[in-house]
């Protein structure tokens, strides 16, 4: 088995839940994360969910143009950054 490093940013509360899960099951954070990820993949396969069911890449969003008030607020924010 090849080991790979995965750096992710997660909410602090999720990390605490993971830490508690790891402690309760005598696992390291990495082992607990791997176990939960694998169980999530298994559940997905058992549910019959395929990539096309969750892929939103080809969907379109209704995008309305910015209002003059929103444009003014954006310009103000951009000026502050300079």
Backbone torsions as a table, in degrees:
resi	resn	phi	psi	omega
1	UNK	NA	131.6	176.9
2	UNK	-92.3	135.5	-179.9
3	UNK	-96.3	134.4	176.8
4	UNK	-123.3	149.9	178.9
5	UNK	-97.2	134.5	179.3
6	UNK	-126.8	113.3	176.3
7	UNK	-102.0	122.3	-179.3
8	UNK	-132.8	153.1	174.1
9	UNK	-105.1	123.1	179.3
10	UNK	-130.9	162.4	178.3
11	UNK	-62.8	144.9	-177.5
12	UNK	-59.4	-36.8	-179.8
13	UNK	-66.7	-35.3	177.4
14	UNK	-67.1	-40.2	178.7
15	UNK	-63.4	-39.9	179.0
16	UNK	-65.7	-40.3	176.4
17	UNK	-62.5	-40.8	178.2
18	UNK	-64.4	-41.9	179.6
19	UNK	-63.2	-44.1	178.1
20	UNK	-64.2	-41.2	177.6
21	UNK	-61.0	-44.5	-179.7
22	UNK	-62.5	-44.9	179.8
23	UNK	-63.5	-43.5	-177.9
24	UNK	-65.2	-28.2	-177.5
25	UNK	-106.1	7.2	177.4
26	UNK	65.4	38.0	-178.4
27	UNK	-118.1	161.1	170.6
28	UNK	-79.8	166.0	177.2
29	UNK	-58.3	-43.0	-179.8
30	UNK	-63.2	-43.5	-179.9
31	UNK	-66.8	-39.3	178.6
32	UNK	-65.7	-43.6	178.9
33	UNK	-62.2	-43.5	179.1
34	UNK	-62.4	-44.5	-179.7
35	UNK	-61.3	-45.3	-178.6
36	UNK	-68.7	-37.8	176.9
37	UNK	-63.3	-45.0	179.3
38	UNK	-63.1	-39.3	178.7
39	UNK	-68.0	-32.5	175.5
40	UNK	-66.1	-41.1	178.1
41	UNK	-65.8	-40.2	179.0
42	UNK	-63.5	-44.5	179.3
43	UNK	-61.9	-38.8	179.1
44	UNK	-63.9	-43.5	179.3
45	UNK	-64.8	-40.7	-179.8
46	UNK	-69.0	-29.5	-180.0
47	UNK	-78.0	-10.6	179.6
48	UNK	76.9	23.5	179.1
49	UNK	-83.7	130.8	177.8
50	UNK	-114.2	169.6	-177.1
51	UNK	-55.9	-38.9	-178.4
52	UNK	-66.2	-25.5	179.7
53	UNK	-70.7	-28.4	-175.5
54	UNK	-113.6	-4.0	-178.1
55	UNK	-79.2	118.4	179.1
56	UNK	-107.7	14.1	-176.0
57	UNK	-63.6	-32.0	-175.5
58	UNK	-100.0	17.3	177.7
59	UNK	-93.0	156.7	178.9
60	UNK	-111.0	144.9	177.7
61	UNK	-105.9	146.9	173.0
62	UNK	-79.6	111.3	-177.0
63	UNK	-114.5	116.4	177.3
64	UNK	-93.1	146.4	178.4
65	UNK	-66.1	157.3	178.4
66	UNK	-66.0	145.2	174.7
67	UNK	-79.6	159.5	177.1
68	UNK	-55.4	-35.5	179.2
69	UNK	-65.6	-41.1	178.6
70	UNK	-67.6	-38.8	177.8
71	UNK	-62.2	-43.3	179.4
72	UNK	-62.2	-41.6	179.3
73	UNK	-66.3	-38.9	177.5
74	UNK	-64.4	-43.5	178.5
75	UNK	-61.2	-39.9	179.4
76	UNK	-63.0	-42.4	178.6
77	UNK	-65.0	-41.1	-179.8
78	UNK	-66.1	-36.1	178.2
79	UNK	-65.8	-36.4	-179.9
80	UNK	-64.6	-33.8	-178.9
81	UNK	-69.6	-26.1	-177.9
82	UNK	-78.6	NA	NA
